[in-house]
């Protein structure tokens, strides 16, 4: 499994947003510049993040985006699923009867375990952690 470029850019964007003070409104070109992401692609990604309730879109002259939740309340899973959809390692884990072996398939059972472990790991990691790591890195460059 490989996350798409959209997930990578979404993660970078939310890391930057998480570094801002609560309630700050940031424009896409600023996020793109600071996190080395293409502006047009990031704008589409942020629409998905807004629909998922991770960021809030502010329209008008002083428009942009702000965090909808505190960084410690946003997990890596939240951002990945906002862009990619539900995490499923194989079609047989979608909950549909796509295979006549589902009831006894040892591979499916193992993939289900791996998928659950992966999701649990993504749920444990929040953006307050990533923001602190990014700030420390930027401070070390000064």
Beta strands, then each sheet from edge to edge (+ up, - down):
strand 1: 55-58
strand 2: 64-67
sheet 1: 1+ 2-
end
